[in-house]
Amino acid sequence: MSYRVLVVDDEPLARERLKRLLDEHTDFSCIAEAGDGQAAVDWLAQFHADLVLLDIQMPGLDGLQAAAQISQQNNPPVLVFCTAYDEHALSAFDVNAADYLLKPIRKEDLTRALTRAAERLSRQQAAVAARTHISARTAHGLVLTPIDEVAYFSADQKYVSMHHEAGETLIDDSLKQLEEEFSQRFLRIHRSYLVAAHRIYRLETTEDGVVLWLRDLDTPLPVSRRHVSGVK
């Protein structure tokens, strides 16, 4: 398995050195880089990385400020700080960083940090793999719904609903998080819809666009033009 890494540093030479060191680790791959904290936060709002190698002293949003925002995102990546200063170590671990490396970064130190990151990622993935139910807080308390009973998820602004055999329930998970967690079972058909792949019955082109029918569902769901080819 190869873990996806985002390298964040305002110095291009520092980013290049980190990428060269990463090349020696086949289970980690640099898939993107950013020159400041805000760029890292913005990138992670759209894409996913398993690990972020993050400098602290950067113009604008510094590494600690960026880390605080990143840790609030759904399914946040593991963080490892890479800095020339050691006075921020305690603050770094306040945001649950896996490690704190001092520049110039030595090969053995990076290896240690990557080992710690891999262990944490492995534990996280094991926990995700074990989830067979979606939990929801309702007026009747905590309710658990089996994943197998979910027909689709829908989003309306910041609210996400789970549509299942017993009805409809508001949940705390985001569509992005659900899509990443259950990518083998659910398919994105629209920015607002994520459907159970095994329930797909028919794809139909109408005057108003493309719609998708699910088994045991009386009303079709819209398929956006962006997702039509993927659904087909």
Short mmCIF file of the C-alpha atoms (twelve columns), coordinates in Angstrom:
data_MODEL
# 
_entry.id   MODEL 
# 
loop_
_atom_site.group_PDB 
_atom_site.id 
_atom_site.type_symbol 
_atom_site.label_atom_id 
_atom_site.label_alt_id 
_atom_site.label_comp_id 
_atom_site.label_asym_id 
_atom_site.label_seq_id 
_atom_site.Cartn_x 
_atom_site.Cartn_y 
_atom_site.Cartn_z 
_atom_site.pdbx_PDB_model_num 
ATOM 1   C CA . MET A 1   0.000   0.000  0.000   1 
ATOM 2   C CA . SER A 2   1.225   3.518  -0.822  1 
ATOM 3   C CA . TYR A 3   0.288   6.419  1.454   1 
ATOM 4   C CA . ARG A 4   -0.396  9.812  -0.128  1 
ATOM 5   C CA . VAL A 5   1.833   12.646 1.148   1 
ATOM 6   C CA . LEU A 6   1.415   16.428 0.926   1 
ATOM 7   C CA . VAL A 7   4.686   18.352 1.408   1 
ATOM 8   C CA . VAL A 8   4.276   21.897 2.768   1 
ATOM 9   C CA . ASP A 9   7.201   24.338 3.016   1 
ATOM 10  C CA . ASP A 10  7.746   27.894 1.809   1 
ATOM 11  C CA . GLU A 11  11.279  27.016 0.626   1 
ATOM 12  C CA . PRO A 12  11.355  25.144 -2.717  1 
ATOM 13  C CA . LEU A 13  14.744  23.586 -1.904  1 
ATOM 14  C CA . ALA A 14  13.380  22.191 1.377   1 
ATOM 15  C CA . ARG A 15  10.440  20.643 -0.481  1 
ATOM 16  C CA . GLU A 16  12.783  19.089 -3.039  1 
ATOM 17  C CA . ARG A 17  14.951  17.568 -0.306  1 
ATOM 18  C CA . LEU A 18  11.937  16.058 1.444   1 
ATOM 19  C CA . LYS A 19  10.686  14.582 -1.826  1 
ATOM 20  C CA . ARG A 20  14.095  13.029 -2.510  1 
ATOM 21  C CA . LEU A 21  14.116  11.462 0.958   1 
ATOM 22  C CA . LEU A 22  10.575  10.199 0.431   1 
ATOM 23  C CA . ASP A 23  11.631  8.500  -2.813  1 
ATOM 24  C CA . GLU A 24  13.558  5.999  -0.685  1 
ATOM 25  C CA . HIS A 25  10.297  4.854  0.946   1 
ATOM 26  C CA . THR A 26  8.156   2.898  -1.500  1 
ATOM 27  C CA . ASP A 27  5.115   2.921  0.809   1 
ATOM 28  C CA . PHE A 28  4.914   6.739  0.765   1 
ATOM 29  C CA . SER A 29  4.365   8.882  -2.311  1 
ATOM 30  C CA . CYS A 30  4.400   12.678 -2.630  1 
ATOM 31  C CA . ILE A 31  1.254   13.532 -4.593  1 
ATOM 32  C CA . ALA A 32  1.252   17.321 -4.071  1 
ATOM 33  C CA . GLU A 33  3.137   20.205 -2.492  1 
ATOM 34  C CA . ALA A 34  2.232   23.620 -1.110  1 
ATOM 35  C CA . GLY A 35  4.260   26.738 -0.368  1 
ATOM 36  C CA . ASP A 36  2.309   27.995 2.645   1 
ATOM 37  C CA . GLY A 37  -0.234  26.986 5.247   1 
ATOM 38  C CA . GLN A 38  -3.275  28.468 3.524   1 
ATOM 39  C CA . ALA A 39  -2.481  26.667 0.278   1 
ATOM 40  C CA . ALA A 40  -2.253  23.402 2.232   1 
ATOM 41  C CA . VAL A 41  -5.606  23.988 3.950   1 
ATOM 42  C CA . ASP A 42  -7.261  24.857 0.625   1 
ATOM 43  C CA . TRP A 43  -5.808  21.806 -1.128  1 
ATOM 44  C CA . LEU A 44  -6.959  19.444 1.631   1 
ATOM 45  C CA . ALA A 45  -10.462 20.896 1.467   1 
ATOM 46  C CA . GLN A 46  -10.712 19.432 -2.062  1 
ATOM 47  C CA . PHE A 47  -8.375  16.432 -2.065  1 
ATOM 48  C CA . HIS A 48  -7.160  13.791 0.349   1 
ATOM 49  C CA . ALA A 49  -3.694  13.049 1.728   1 
ATOM 50  C CA . ASP A 50  -2.805  10.409 4.299   1 
ATOM 51  C CA . LEU A 51  0.173   12.355 5.638   1 
ATOM 52  C CA . VAL A 52  1.233   16.006 5.652   1 
ATOM 53  C CA . LEU A 53  4.893   16.954 6.149   1 
ATOM 54  C CA . LEU A 54  4.447   20.486 7.434   1 
ATOM 55  C CA . ASP A 55  6.879   23.353 8.026   1 
ATOM 56  C CA . ILE A 56  6.027   25.766 10.877  1 
ATOM 57  C CA . GLN A 57  7.647   29.118 10.055  1 
ATOM 58  C CA . MET A 58  5.856   30.253 6.899   1 
ATOM 59  C CA . PRO A 59  4.427   33.595 5.752   1 
ATOM 60  C CA . GLY A 60  0.724   34.147 6.269   1 
ATOM 61  C CA . LEU A 61  -0.874  31.105 7.872   1 
ATOM 62  C CA . ASP A 62  1.959   29.317 9.673   1 
ATOM 63  C CA . GLY A 63  2.236   25.572 10.166  1 
ATOM 64  C CA . LEU A 64  0.631   25.458 13.609  1 
ATOM 65  C CA . GLN A 65  -2.313  27.582 12.492  1 
ATOM 66  C CA . ALA A 66  -2.733  25.454 9.378   1 
ATOM 67  C CA . ALA A 67  -2.567  22.273 11.460  1 
ATOM 68  C CA . ALA A 68  -5.330  23.528 13.745  1 
ATOM 69  C CA . GLN A 69  -7.597  24.044 10.724  1 
ATOM 70  C CA . ILE A 70  -6.598  20.780 9.060   1 
ATOM 71  C CA . SER A 71  -7.362  18.794 12.203  1 
ATOM 72  C CA . GLN A 72  -10.957 20.077 12.063  1 
ATOM 73  C CA . GLN A 73  -11.537 18.723 8.551   1 
ATOM 74  C CA . ASN A 74  -13.323 15.442 7.951   1 
ATOM 75  C CA . ASN A 75  -10.954 12.478 7.956   1 
ATOM 76  C CA . PRO A 76  -7.856  14.647 8.602   1 
ATOM 77  C CA . PRO A 77  -4.408  13.398 7.578   1 
ATOM 78  C CA . VAL A 78  -1.611  12.494 9.966   1 
ATOM 79  C CA . LEU A 79  0.689   15.466 10.628  1 
ATOM 80  C CA . VAL A 80  4.482   15.499 10.931  1 
ATOM 81  C CA . PHE A 81  6.196   18.835 11.497  1 
ATOM 82  C CA . CYS A 82  9.513   19.640 9.817   1 
ATOM 83  C CA . THR A 83  11.106  22.833 11.152  1 
ATOM 84  C CA . ALA A 84  14.395  24.531 11.930  1 
ATOM 85  C CA . TYR A 85  13.154  25.565 15.391  1 
ATOM 86  C CA . ASP A 86  12.528  23.417 18.439  1 
ATOM 87  C CA . GLU A 87  10.530  25.861 20.572  1 
ATOM 88  C CA . HIS A 88  7.226   24.825 18.972  1 
ATOM 89  C CA . ALA A 89  7.418   21.140 19.921  1 
ATOM 90  C CA . LEU A 90  4.793   21.260 22.678  1 
ATOM 91  C CA . SER A 91  2.396   23.251 20.514  1 
ATOM 92  C CA . ALA A 92  2.890   20.736 17.717  1 
ATOM 93  C CA . PHE A 93  1.732   17.866 19.874  1 
ATOM 94  C CA . ASP A 94  -1.299  19.893 20.972  1 
ATOM 95  C CA . VAL A 95  -2.625  19.265 17.448  1 
ATOM 96  C CA . ASN A 96  -1.819  15.556 17.768  1 
ATOM 97  C CA . ALA A 97  1.208   15.513 15.461  1 
ATOM 98  C CA . ALA A 98  2.774   12.097 14.944  1 
ATOM 99  C CA . ASP A 99  6.323   13.493 15.079  1 
ATOM 100 C CA . TYR A 100 8.438   16.667 15.103  1 
ATOM 101 C CA . LEU A 101 11.566  16.767 12.945  1 
ATOM 102 C CA . LEU A 102 14.321  19.361 13.103  1 
ATOM 103 C CA . LYS A 103 16.019  20.613 9.939   1 
ATOM 104 C CA . PRO A 104 18.249  19.606 8.344   1 
ATOM 105 C CA . ILE A 105 16.201  16.437 8.386   1 
ATOM 106 C CA . ARG A 106 18.197  13.249 8.640   1 
ATOM 107 C CA . LYS A 107 17.202  10.062 6.835   1 
ATOM 108 C CA . GLU A 108 16.871  8.096  10.066  1 
ATOM 109 C CA . ASP A 109 14.629  10.752 11.621  1 
ATOM 110 C CA . LEU A 110 12.306  10.767 8.623   1 
ATOM 111 C CA . THR A 111 12.213  6.972  8.669   1 
ATOM 112 C CA . ARG A 112 11.166  7.064  12.328  1 
ATOM 113 C CA . ALA A 113 8.451   9.628  11.595  1 
ATOM 114 C CA . LEU A 114 7.107   7.658  8.629   1 
ATOM 115 C CA . THR A 115 7.019   4.490  10.730  1 
ATOM 116 C CA . ARG A 116 4.961   6.286  13.377  1 
ATOM 117 C CA . ALA A 117 2.679   7.739  10.726  1 
ATOM 118 C CA . ALA A 118 2.149   4.325  9.100   1 
ATOM 119 C CA . GLU A 119 1.270   2.790  12.460  1 
ATOM 120 C CA . ARG A 120 -1.286  5.514  13.129  1 
ATOM 121 C CA . LEU A 121 -2.766  5.237  9.631   1 
ATOM 122 C CA . SER A 122 -3.006  1.472  9.987   1 
ATOM 123 C CA . ARG A 123 -4.954  1.845  13.239  1 
ATOM 124 C CA . GLN A 124 -7.275  4.404  11.661  1 
ATOM 125 C CA . GLN A 125 -7.966  2.208  8.654   1 
ATOM 126 C CA . ALA A 126 -8.630  -0.792 10.880  1 
ATOM 127 C CA . ALA A 127 -11.184 1.252  12.798  1 
ATOM 128 C CA . VAL A 128 -12.846 2.383  9.563   1 
ATOM 129 C CA . ALA A 129 -12.928 -1.137 8.185   1 
ATOM 130 C CA . ALA A 130 -14.716 -2.301 11.313  1 
ATOM 131 C CA . ARG A 131 -17.600 0.169  10.905  1 
ATOM 132 C CA . THR A 132 -20.671 -1.730 9.782   1 
ATOM 133 C CA . HIS A 133 -23.282 0.747  11.063  1 
ATOM 134 C CA . ILE A 134 -23.907 4.487  10.787  1 
ATOM 135 C CA . SER A 135 -24.689 6.195  14.082  1 
ATOM 136 C CA . ALA A 136 -27.104 9.105  14.428  1 
ATOM 137 C CA . ARG A 137 -28.224 11.181 17.382  1 
ATOM 138 C CA . THR A 138 -32.022 11.414 17.391  1 
ATOM 139 C CA . ALA A 139 -34.733 12.489 19.803  1 
ATOM 140 C CA . HIS A 140 -34.857 8.861  20.902  1 
ATOM 141 C CA . GLY A 141 -31.131 8.684  21.610  1 
ATOM 142 C CA . LEU A 142 -28.294 7.128  19.597  1 
ATOM 143 C CA . VAL A 143 -29.547 5.012  16.697  1 
ATOM 144 C CA . LEU A 144 -27.386 2.585  14.711  1 
ATOM 145 C CA . THR A 145 -28.349 1.743  11.124  1 
ATOM 146 C CA . PRO A 146 -26.644 -1.140 9.259   1 
ATOM 147 C CA . ILE A 147 -24.766 -0.003 6.161   1 
ATOM 148 C CA . ASP A 148 -26.514 -2.741 4.174   1 
ATOM 149 C CA . GLU A 149 -29.873 -1.038 4.801   1 
ATOM 150 C CA . VAL A 150 -28.785 2.357  3.427   1 
ATOM 151 C CA . ALA A 151 -30.062 3.194  -0.076  1 
ATOM 152 C CA . TYR A 152 -28.360 6.567  -0.441  1 
ATOM 153 C CA . PHE A 153 -27.047 9.656  1.322   1 
ATOM 154 C CA . SER A 154 -28.125 13.171 0.374   1 
ATOM 155 C CA . ALA A 155 -26.710 16.594 1.261   1 
ATOM 156 C CA . ASP A 156 -28.644 19.829 1.646   1 
ATOM 157 C CA . GLN A 157 -26.152 22.617 2.353   1 
ATOM 158 C CA . LYS A 158 -24.328 21.439 5.503   1 
ATOM 159 C CA . TYR A 159 -26.912 18.803 6.475   1 
ATOM 160 C CA . VAL A 160 -26.545 15.162 5.400   1 
ATOM 161 C CA . SER A 161 -29.409 12.680 5.471   1 
ATOM 162 C CA . MET A 162 -29.237 8.899  5.400   1 
ATOM 163 C CA . HIS A 163 -32.058 7.244  3.467   1 
ATOM 164 C CA . HIS A 164 -32.620 3.686  4.604   1 
ATOM 165 C CA . GLU A 165 -35.256 0.967  4.903   1 
ATOM 166 C CA . ALA A 166 -36.731 2.490  8.065   1 
ATOM 167 C CA . GLY A 167 -36.925 6.047  6.721   1 
ATOM 168 C CA . GLU A 168 -34.662 9.102  6.697   1 
ATOM 169 C CA . THR A 169 -32.209 10.212 9.406   1 
ATOM 170 C CA . LEU A 170 -29.924 13.226 9.788   1 
ATOM 171 C CA . ILE A 171 -26.302 12.237 10.459  1 
ATOM 172 C CA . ASP A 172 -23.053 13.992 11.396  1 
ATOM 173 C CA . ASP A 173 -20.881 12.495 8.628   1 
ATOM 174 C CA . SER A 174 -20.142 14.562 5.507   1 
ATOM 175 C CA . LEU A 175 -20.661 13.165 2.005   1 
ATOM 176 C CA . LYS A 176 -16.929 13.504 1.363   1 
ATOM 177 C CA . GLN A 177 -16.082 11.445 4.431   1 
ATOM 178 C CA . LEU A 178 -18.666 8.789  3.572   1 
ATOM 179 C CA . GLU A 179 -17.443 8.595  -0.030  1 
ATOM 180 C CA . GLU A 180 -13.851 8.044  1.088   1 
ATOM 181 C CA . GLU A 181 -14.770 5.563  3.815   1 
ATOM 182 C CA . PHE A 182 -17.180 3.449  1.760   1 
ATOM 183 C CA . SER A 183 -15.726 3.906  -1.724  1 
ATOM 184 C CA . GLN A 184 -16.199 0.195  -2.501  1 
ATOM 185 C CA . ARG A 185 -19.917 0.267  -1.663  1 
ATOM 186 C CA . PHE A 186 -21.261 3.713  -2.537  1 
ATOM 187 C CA . LEU A 187 -21.044 5.725  -5.743  1 
ATOM 188 C CA . ARG A 188 -21.081 9.501  -6.119  1 
ATOM 189 C CA . ILE A 189 -23.663 10.499 -8.755  1 
ATOM 190 C CA . HIS A 190 -24.082 14.180 -7.907  1 
ATOM 191 C CA . ARG A 191 -22.564 16.742 -5.568  1 
ATOM 192 C CA . SER A 192 -25.574 16.069 -3.316  1 
ATOM 193 C CA . TYR A 193 -26.028 12.301 -3.699  1 
ATOM 194 C CA . LEU A 194 -24.074 9.166  -2.810  1 
ATOM 195 C CA . VAL A 195 -25.867 5.904  -3.648  1 
ATOM 196 C CA . ALA A 196 -25.475 2.236  -2.727  1 
ATOM 197 C CA . ALA A 197 -23.953 0.613  -5.813  1 
ATOM 198 C CA . HIS A 198 -25.716 -2.737 -5.315  1 
ATOM 199 C CA . ARG A 199 -29.121 -0.992 -5.425  1 
ATOM 200 C CA . ILE A 200 -28.612 0.618  -8.844  1 
ATOM 201 C CA . TYR A 201 -31.387 -0.533 -11.175 1 
ATOM 202 C CA . ARG A 202 -31.491 1.685  -14.258 1 
ATOM 203 C CA . LEU A 203 -29.857 4.768  -15.792 1 
ATOM 204 C CA . GLU A 204 -32.261 6.862  -17.827 1 
ATOM 205 C CA . THR A 205 -31.994 9.965  -20.019 1 
ATOM 206 C CA . THR A 206 -34.964 12.312 -19.726 1 
ATOM 207 C CA . GLU A 207 -35.834 15.764 -21.040 1 
ATOM 208 C CA . ASP A 208 -34.502 17.240 -17.805 1 
ATOM 209 C CA . GLY A 209 -31.254 15.261 -17.785 1 
ATOM 210 C CA . VAL A 210 -29.926 11.892 -16.655 1 
ATOM 211 C CA . VAL A 211 -31.528 10.139 -13.692 1 
ATOM 212 C CA . LEU A 212 -30.723 6.974  -11.776 1 
ATOM 213 C CA . TRP A 213 -33.254 4.484  -10.431 1 
ATOM 214 C CA . LEU A 214 -32.525 2.500  -7.292  1 
ATOM 215 C CA . ARG A 215 -34.274 -0.725 -6.334  1 
ATOM 216 C CA . ASP A 216 -37.192 -0.227 -3.935  1 
ATOM 217 C CA . LEU A 217 -37.145 3.543  -4.555  1 
ATOM 218 C CA . ASP A 218 -40.164 5.164  -6.218  1 
ATOM 219 C CA . THR A 219 -38.414 8.342  -7.322  1 
ATOM 220 C CA . PRO A 220 -35.206 8.520  -9.421  1 
ATOM 221 C CA . LEU A 221 -32.197 10.579 -8.370  1 
ATOM 222 C CA . PRO A 222 -30.488 13.139 -10.626 1 
ATOM 223 C CA . VAL A 223 -27.054 12.379 -12.072 1 
ATOM 224 C CA . SER A 224 -24.906 15.441 -12.737 1 
ATOM 225 C CA . ARG A 225 -23.149 15.768 -16.097 1 
ATOM 226 C CA . ARG A 226 -19.821 15.640 -14.271 1 
ATOM 227 C CA . HIS A 227 -20.589 12.156 -12.920 1 
ATOM 228 C CA . VAL A 228 -22.455 10.554 -15.829 1 
ATOM 229 C CA . SER A 229 -19.418 8.810  -17.323 1 
ATOM 230 C CA . GLY A 230 -18.362 7.443  -13.934 1 
ATOM 231 C CA . VAL A 231 -21.849 6.108  -13.260 1 
ATOM 232 C CA . LYS A 232 -21.976 4.435  -16.690 1 
# 
